Amino acid sequence: MTVLAIRDLTLRIAGRALLEGADLAVDPGRKVGLVGRNGAGKSTLLKAIIGDIQPDGGEIRLAQRARLGHVAQEAPGGPESLLDTVLAADTERAALLAEAEAGPEGHRMAEIHERLIAIQADSAPSRAATILAGLGFDAAAQARPSTEFSGGWRMRVALARVLFLEPELLLLDEPTNHLDLEATMWLEGWLQRFSGAAIIVSHDRGLLERCVDAIAHLDRGKLTLYPGAFDNFVRVRTERQAQQAAMNEKLAAERAHIQSFVDRFRAKASKARQAQSRIKALERMPAIESVVEDHVTRFAFPEPAELAPPVLSITGGSIGYDGRVVLRGLDLRLDQDDRIALLGANGNGKSTLAKLFAGRLSLMGGREFRSPKLKIGYFAQHQTDELDMEGTPLSHMQAAMPKATVTQCRSQLARFGLDVERATTRISACSGGEKARLLLALCTREAPQLLILDEPTNHLDIDARDALVKALADYNGAVILISHDPHLVELVADRLWLVGEGKVASFDGDLDDYRALLGGGRRGARSEPAGAARPSERRGRAESRTALAPLKERLKQIEAQIAKLQDEAAVIDKALADPRLYAGNKTDLISRATTRRAVINKILPGLESEWLELQEKLEAA
């Protein structure tokens, strides 16, 4: 028996087909990751399953008596405590308890108690408290009313309500967007233990790798199911595309061969019958199926100038707000090759520390040194609220770079995939991912030596997240990273700092050690003062970046040489094409020009080959 059956489903939005003829079956206990580019229709499909929108064709059937759980778009708010808000999600339990309190007569009381036992009503408060604790609410917070919390925290309560219900089919749309790293890790563990079926829309590769057993890929109106987790989906899809390309090549060659015969012998009477036979064979051959390659997303950070170490240091520092100290005893040092991720639950001071590094917050005590030439790029999700909704990415960049030309502003936007059309789209019409790209373009416009990224991936799809990882690998500056995405942290950070209990300490371990620490075990990981870890303890990625620096420098030199030679060749070609050059006695000039042009023709292929070879080495690394 399937929990959910989708057959021949068609969904259209404003006349545009998002899905056509889609089929999907979800069995009990199966967890499916729903992936696709931004705007492909993933959230629309979930709305159709919930019943918020009606399909344009086909059917969606939910198993009889199967409970469907999804996170409401509006965060809960009211005078009730967080614990009571979560408990109220189980409407059957709430109704039975209310009826029991009214004192029903006869056998009804016995029936109520039997049903309460069957649904484990007595353990409900402890289950609800455990879920809230996993999502970052301590006992004191659970007793406070929902109205006292911000929208992001109330969305966690909405998530807690649906997890508490443990429905037969759970629908989650980007469930980690409002979570920190610790809550994300807890959610992964909860989903792994969850016995029901689930459809999870997510751009978090770690969650898709650890928590699902199939991937449904929504692409160009088609829904294709791949067994296994995300890495297997990538491998199988790549292999299928390669096979399709090979098949197309073979079909094209066969078609060309038959067509050549037809073209040669169609007019010859002796070969007319064979030619007609070949024409029919052509008609029977399968059509060549196009392999549409996805547009490759690329980000690129401007190259920062080199500064002497340290670029920033703090001794005996303390920071906070309104006279209240949040972090104290700070002895920190940043060098330009540092890649540091900040760990710790929300509210422990990670963003406060990021604001100190960014210069948005001053020390309450202690000493601070900053390199006089230090430039800092600061990315924070709340900055999307500060964008002018009537403006465009181009107008924002022009305001941030008043001395730059329009071409230079467009070039900076293009580094983050905001092309000519997107650059002139009103911010109100931009997607969350496009706004995030704009913020990245704005915060890196001056080629900073220190980049502070506070939740940079909330609205980026998987391809854009991969592009960010690659861009950071090429970036020759320091990075301070706060992210709920374990995949991003693992690939970018060389060091981990643990922020909590009013201090900052270096965490001697990796994210698996940190998971174990959160679960009560330590696996040998320990915390030391954050300034303790020096270059001898850097990870292999830092050494790799240093080793690749000469390759990058040689690439730049070659690119400059090629550009110079191409410009020179263009000048010579223009001169040689001018008839006036041949009017007078200018044999020597013509000879020198043609000789130099021949030399350029000889040099350029070698430089281009070397460039390609170095580029391949960099991409492989």
RAMO-V103711 format. One record per residue. RES is the residue in one small letter. PHI is phi in whole degrees, 0 to 359 (999 if undefined). Layout:
# RAMO-V103711
RES:PHI / RES:PHI
This chain:
# RAMO-V103711
m:999 / t:267 / v:282 / l:223 / a:233 / i:247 / r:231 / d:50 / l:280 / t:235 / l:231 / r:232 / i:233 / a:53 / g:83 / r:266 / a:283 / l:269 / l:222 / e:221 / g:62 / a:276 / d:233 / l:202 / a:237 / v:243 / d:276 / p:304 / g:82 / r:276 / k:245 / v:245 / g:270 / l:260 / v:236 / g:162 / r:293 / n:304 / g:89 / a:289 / g:119 / k:295 / s:294 / t:297 / l:297 / l:298 / k:298 / a:292 / i:295 / i:293 / g:106 / d:287 / i:229 / q:264 / p:293 / d:272 / g:182 / g:81 / e:217 / i:234 / r:239 / l:258 / a:303 / q:300 / r:68 / a:283 / r:275 / l:253 / g:242 / h:213 / v:278 / a:296 / q:291 / e:266 / a:289 / p:294 / g:209 / g:168 / p:283 / e:291 / s:292 / l:300 / l:298 / d:293 / t:297 / v:290 / l:299 / a:293 / a:296 / d:275 / t:295 / e:295 / r:299 / a:299 / a:293 / l:295 / l:295 / a:295 / e:292 / a:295 / e:292 / a:285 / g:74 / p:293 / e:265 / g:66 / h:284 / r:299 / m:300 / a:296 / e:297 / i:298 / h:295 / e:298 / r:291 / l:299 / i:293 / a:297 / i:267 / q:54 / a:296 / d:291 / s:270 / a:301 / p:300 / s:290 / r:296 / a:296 / a:296 / t:296 / i:295 / l:298 / a:296 / g:297 / l:269 / g:104 / f:256 / d:282 / a:300 / a:294 / a:294 / q:296 / a:272 / r:274 / p:288 / s:300 / t:297 / e:279 / f:252 / s:289 / g:302 / g:298 / w:290 / r:291 / m:294 / r:295 / v:295 / a:299 / l:294 / a:300 / r:300 / v:286 / l:293 / f:299 / l:291 / e:46 / p:289 / e:290 / l:228 / l:251 / l:248 / l:233 / d:247 / e:48 / p:292 / t:268 / n:300 / h:255 / l:251 / d:270 / l:299 / e:295 / a:292 / t:297 / m:298 / w:297 / l:298 / e:303 / g:297 / w:296 / l:295 / q:295 / r:271 / f:297 / s:271 / g:277 / a:272 / a:209 / i:241 / i:238 / v:273 / s:203 / h:254 / d:270 / r:300 / g:298 / l:296 / l:292 / e:278 / r:263 / c:239 / v:236 / d:242 / a:201 / i:239 / a:259 / h:259 / l:260 / d:211 / r:51 / g:82 / k:249 / l:244 / t:240 / l:261 / y:241 / p:290 / g:93 / a:276 / f:295 / d:300 / n:293 / f:302 / v:299 / r:296 / v:295 / r:295 / t:297 / e:296 / r:296 / q:296 / a:294 / q:296 / q:296 / a:296 / a:295 / m:297 / n:299 / e:298 / k:294 / l:297 / a:297 / a:295 / e:293 / r:299 / a:298 / h:295 / i:294 / q:298 / s:298 / f:297 / v:300 / d:296 / r:282 / f:245 / r:301 / a:277 / k:271 / a:300 / s:292 / k:248 / a:299 / r:297 / q:296 / a:296 / q:298 / s:298 / r:293 / i:298 / k:295 / a:296 / l:299 / e:295 / r:279 / m:295 / p:295 / a:292 / i:286 / e:278 / s:289 / v:257 / v:273 / e:284 / d:296 / h:298 / v:282 / t:276 / r:227 / f:245 / a:211 / f:268 / p:299 / e:283 / p:279 / a:288 / e:280 / l:241 / a:289 / p:282 / p:279 / v:276 / l:202 / s:213 / i:228 / t:235 / g:58 / g:277 / s:218 / i:221 / g:176 / y:226 / d:50 / g:81 / r:262 / v:282 / v:262 / l:229 / r:223 / g:63 / l:278 / d:237 / l:233 / r:218 / l:238 / d:251 / q:289 / d:259 / d:284 / r:229 / i:237 / a:255 / l:265 / l:254 / g:133 / a:296 / n:304 / g:94 / n:273 / g:119 / k:297 / s:293 / t:297 / l:295 / a:298 / k:294 / l:297 / f:299 / a:283 / g:83 / r:274 / l:218 / s:259 / l:295 / m:273 / g:197 / g:94 / r:239 / e:227 / f:239 / r:231 / s:302 / p:303 / k:261 / l:293 / k:251 / i:236 / g:253 / y:236 / f:248 / a:220 / q:300 / h:297 / q:294 / t:297 / d:290 / e:269 / l:287 / d:280 / m:297 / e:271 / g:277 / t:233 / p:306 / l:294 / s:294 / h:294 / m:291 / q:294 / a:293 / a:281 / m:235 / p:296 / k:267 / a:275 / t:282 / v:300 / t:298 / q:294 / c:295 / r:296 / s:297 / q:294 / l:295 / a:295 / r:302 / f:240 / g:77 / l:268 / d:284 / v:304 / e:290 / r:294 / a:296 / t:248 / t:275 / r:298 / i:302 / s:298 / a:261 / c:279 / s:284 / g:300 / g:294 / e:291 / k:295 / a:297 / r:296 / l:298 / l:297 / l:296 / a:296 / l:292 / c:282 / t:250 / r:297 / e:259 / a:54 / p:290 / q:275 / l:230 / l:244 / i:250 / l:244 / d:254 / e:54 / p:282 / t:255 / n:308 / h:243 / l:268 / d:282 / i:299 / d:296 / a:292 / r:296 / d:297 / a:296 / l:295 / v:299 / k:294 / a:295 / l:292 / a:295 / d:274 / y:286 / n:257 / g:232 / a:280 / v:230 / i:249 / l:239 / i:240 / s:206 / h:271 / d:266 / p:301 / h:299 / l:294 / v:299 / e:296 / l:276 / v:260 / a:278 / d:265 / r:222 / l:239 / w:247 / l:262 / v:253 / g:177 / e:55 / g:77 / k:215 / v:237 / a:228 / s:287 / f:263 / d:272 / g:169 / d:247 / l:292 / d:296 / d:297 / y:292 / r:301 / a:297 / l:297 / l:294 / g:276 / g:107 / g:254 / r:239 / r:49 / g:86 / a:287 / r:216 / s:254 / e:229 / p:308 / a:300 / g:280 / a:287 / a:284 / r:249 / p:307 / s:296 / e:257 / r:296 / r:279 / g:298 / r:294 / a:295 / e:295 / s:296 / r:299 / t:295 / a:294 / l:276 / a:304 / p:299 / l:298 / k:297 / e:295 / r:295 / l:301 / k:298 / q:299 / i:296 / e:300 / a:294 / q:297 / i:299 / a:299 / k:295 / l:294 / q:295 / d:296 / e:297 / a:297 / a:296 / v:296 / i:296 / d:299 / k:294 / a:294 / l:291 / a:275 / d:274 / p:302 / r:296 / l:296 / y:261 / a:284 / g:259 / n:271 / k:239 / t:299 / d:298 / l:297 / i:296 / s:296 / r:296 / a:294 / t:292 / t:295 / r:296 / r:295 / a:293 / v:298 / i:298 / n:299 / k:280 / i:283 / l:303 / p:301 / g:295 / l:295 / e:295 / s:295 / e:296 / w:299 / l:297 / e:297 / l:295 / q:297 / e:296 / k:296 / l:296 / e:296 / a:296 / a:292
